[in-house]
Amino acid sequence: MKIKAVVIIITIIFFLPVSPSTAVDITEPVIIAKSDSARYNSISFDNDKVAWIEYGFNEDDSLASSVHSFDIKTGRQETVIVDPSGKFSLDLSGNRYVWSDNRGIFLYDDDEKILTFLYSANAQYNPVIDGDIIVWEERDKNRSFLRMYDIKSKNYSDEILNQKDYCDYYYPAISKNNLAFIEKNKKTLEINLIFCNLTSGVSTYVSDLPYIYQPPSIDADKIVWTGKNKDDYSVFIYDTNTGAKKILSAKPGYQMYPDVSNGNVVWVYYKDSGRNFSNGGDIFLFDINTNNCSMISPPEEKQDFPKVSKDFVVWTDRRGSAHDIYLYAIPQKTGEITEYTNFNSENAFVTPNPTPDTKVRYYSSLCKGDTQWYSIEPSEDDKAISFELRWKDADTNLFLSVASPDNSMWRFSDEDDNSKDCSVRMTISDIKNRYYPKKAWTIAVSGEFNNDNKTETFYDICWY
């Protein structure tokens, strides 16, 4: 059956922003959307813009939904569109938004203020967009298959990728000319992850998938997904150029909802909670270039549905009915510390006062053999920098290494602050005159695991 588009020109009313119009300065996870409106897995993230769907009820108890956005550069939250269509599976590219109402696909161009309905007699789900290309899942009475629409040429591809009649196709993910999707063979019941180059039309098998599967994520030449690792669910990565495939961080339990962008991968870690994910989990960040894996959400929280774009991560808070959206800035690395000096400098001493409770803390976990990196830039008025590193596992010794812009280096341990209490509290003085404060300092956290059964420890760190 032919597909046609119905174009509706509408007027959008923008509500007052909740943040000032100046650029956002993010030093810890901050709430960018706070209310009791349900959001679930409806967050989309592209470059500096975060978008989500909010659900509520009209006065007649009918379901109402709206699309909202937050601009990281300006700190402005805006209502993008409120219209009668149901909204599920939101995706974003630039100022274009796509979603499904579980019947058809909607495209909204925020620059032109035009809403386009991509009509079909079949049910349409799970649209994704990148630039001018939209791909979605379409279902008739016999099977599920993928279709594509080119916004610039207004051309449809009725069926793409030489899809097999005896297979169903689900959950497309797109990055420029690269497409990843799930293929389920109705004869053998095998479930596979497939990669396709839309320019060449060549499809490549990536991996088999477990019975419980989730949408893949793709960015340039990297694909990530959740796969089965013995009795656990782990996040895998595949390089479309080399064909290399590996597990990012093997942990017992369930790693779900992975997303990839700009060399960073995020996911939710539910530990051993099984299929009951209602309580949320911890957000983890993996740096593909350094193989550094760290927990970026505070411990014992209930987080879900992370997304990553460029140097930021967003996720949903699942505590109570809040569904608040948090934004986190990924600390930037300035280089690697290859050698250290022990605590023997006259400019380093035990911090004399307790750390103020108001100081920002970064919460993470350290796996055996890993090193985690942070970067700070003191102001021109700072005369000293104080550090506090804390952990709870007495069988583990953590070390705090610091490198100044002129390559002066320190390595602090629990014993250096004269109190063996699973913490390091040290201060480096005279930084204004000695260590060129206009440039970034590099901080590294490493550890020794004295218990062979321990492979991971949790810690928090702050500086001021």
Sequence and secondary structure as in RCSB ss.txt:
>XXXX:A:sequence
MKIKAVVIIITIIFFLPVSPSTAVDITEPVIIAKSDSARYNSISFDNDKVAWIEYGFNEDDSLASSVHSFDIKTG
RQETVIVDPSGKFSLDLSGNRYVWSDNRGIFLYDDDEKILTFLYSANAQYNPVIDGDIIVWEERDKNRSFLRMYD
IKSKNYSDEILNQKDYCDYYYPAISKNNLAFIEKNKKTLEINLIFCNLTSGVSTYVSDLPYIYQPPSIDADKIVW
TGKNKDDYSVFIYDTNTGAKKILSAKPGYQMYPDVSNGNVVWVYYKDSGRNFSNGGDIFLFDINTNNCSMISPPE
EKQDFPKVSKDFVVWTDRRGSAHDIYLYAIPQKTGEITEYTNFNSENAFVTPNPTPDTKVRYYSSLCKGDTQWYS
IEPSEDDKAISFELRWKDADTNLFLSVASPDNSMWRFSDEDDNSKDCSVRMTISDIKNRYYPKKAWTIAVSGEFN
NDNKTETFYDICWY
>XXXX:A:secstr
   EEEEEE        SS SS    SS EEEE SS B SS  EEETTEEEEEEEEE TTS EEEEEEEEETTTT
EEEEEEE SS  EEEEEETTEEEEE SSSEEEEETTTTEEEEEE SSEEEEEEEETTEEEEEEE SS EEEEEEE
TTTTEEESS TT  TTEEEEEEEEETTEEEEEEEETTT  EEEEEEETTT  EEEEEE  SS    EEETTEEEE
EEEETTEEEEEEEETTT  EEES   SSBEEEEEEETTEEEEEE TT TT  TT BEEEEEETTTTEEEE S TT
  EEEEEEETTEEEEEE STT   EEEEE            BS  TTEEE  S   TTS  EEEEEETT  EEEE
E   TT  EEEEEEEE  TTEEEEEEEE TT  EEEE GGGGT  SSEEEEEEE HHHHS TTS EEEEEEEEE 
STT  EEEEEEEE 
